[in-house]
């Protein structure tokens, strides 16, 4: 596999270098001047950014016809999607770290979710209908974005304007789930509608609605109406339906812009008891079958008010205010299967979060200075959370807590000349729960000439303990698992170096190659460990040291009607938990894993038909597993686990009609038919997990997406 990758990469390079290398013409159609906002003082091109920013464009998203953010990130290097068939959620790992170590933002604002603000976000709850582009900044973003961002940020930039007086867009998408599909109760069914109106050159507004109906994955299960007590009732992958309504209004003048966004999101996930009970019915001499079924509902309200511009032709400002609220509700009932009747219905709210958030950034204090600029800013959030005893097995009593952080940060951008730039920065973090935290970073950019670019960043960012780690409490005759309100924030430091070279050959051909090196170190990492041997008791403690290092090579090209890229990454992870274990068989060892990805598109000139292929190889992952010692259950040991390698491939064909008013995309996902992955990483800690395989995908599926765009002036 590695040999094929390097041969393909070398061949691409030689073909392009064999052609005459010219300077890049200013009017070229090659889109190498993408504008980014993540971590910037002002919106500017990727090349001018002192940070290394990867952009996933709207065109790339449309080629993949992804339903959610998980579909797009699944093809991205240094990211591993972690789906859960039992909850319907999907999270993502980045540079070998889980989703607690980077933030997912929408227009620079963290999104409230089940487990926090901006971290551990469920990717399936972020649809892609209104996305302009996705920006991924690699490296410590603690100064710009605060805690829990040692690996970087993923910033989703939404569309904020229209070209015509009226813009109407409608989408219909049908997709199989493996080989399961019909119009009613199998497959995935997606609809969306957006209407935008430009009232004047200054005022624009739009309304949109979307629905994503995932009917679940049966596999060997028999669905809702199967009565037998043999474990086959229900679904392998839980069905869920999502509905989202959005509103946007913007006022824009010469030197300032004001916009307001609103979103209401609703999700229903349905669980069906796999082992229904039998109840004899004496009067009728029959048997009734009952399943203890549940419906989990998530309701989220998102408000975002933003003002940006220039004050008195000098100071740039960008200030956001956001109020977000999320409630999770449970409906439990006994379902009489043969009659289709719900009995003993019980509805209640079991988890909620309310967030008050504001962030402001101010720069350009020295007007008309190309060599020096600095920025001051603040970031404040107040999160009030509630979890009842039904929030999960780790909450045995109702918990209501308030978490607040108050941050102030500053940085300066120093351009010594046209080639060399530096950006030092610092942030101080005040919290109601923890001691004052300090964050620092230093970034640098050097342009060598001949299109060579070097970027580097070193910085820190703590990770704050989450609700479960601080406040969980579950004690009975078989369990004793407790949170720890005395936990300290984890300490993280990371360093990233990126070397990039661009070649421009004529007006329509280009090649970009990049090598990245990185290292991330975490101290006082939080884990669940044994704190008392008799009786056995578990508690979250700051005990781990965790280290990640790696190298990535990327090659992107455009040759006439072809475009695409190939990439390779090698990631090593080391973990030491000497204080927590009796035996550490993997001390001071790095476990390495590889990823390879490739994508290629061809545009048929006469019809403008786009053929696209996306491939990713996810190598075997050796993992650190903290387990009970089989010979002494009061001791824990750190051993090696492993998840098998797999290949993932998607393909699509996209065709536009009627002057691009109508477009049709057809294709297939998961062409290698991945379903179950073998894993030896089950954790025999507080709860045993004896399964040796996990459900990762639901097999090869096919889709068709029809989009209608109409502009009226």
Protein Blocks (a to p, Z undefined) as FASTA:
>chain_A
ZZmmmmmmmmmmmmmmmpccddddfkbcbdfkbccfehpabdcdfklpmbdcddddfklm
mmnopablmlmmmmpghiacdddfknopacddeehiafklbccdeehiacddfkbghiap
afklpccklcfbdcddedjfklmnoghilnbccdddddfbdfbfbdcddddddddehjac
cfklgcjddddddddddfblkbccdddddddddebjfklanbjmlcbdghpgcjfbdcdd
ddddddddddddfkbccdddddddddddddddfbdcddddfknopacddddddddddddd
ddddddeddeehiagcdddddddddddddddddddfknopaehiacddfbdcdddddddd
dehkbghiakbccddddddddddddddfklojklmbdcddddddddddddddddfblmbc
cdddddddddfkbccdddddddddddebjhiacddddddddddddfklmmgccddfkbcc
dddfkbccdddddddddddddddehjkbccdddddddddddehiacdddfbfbdcddddd
dfbdcddddddddddddehjbgcdddddddddddddfklpmbdckgoiacdddddddddd
dddfklopacddddddddddddddddddfklmkbccdddddddddddddddddddeehhl
accddddehklopabdcdfkbccbfbccfbfbdcfbgcjadddddddddddZZ
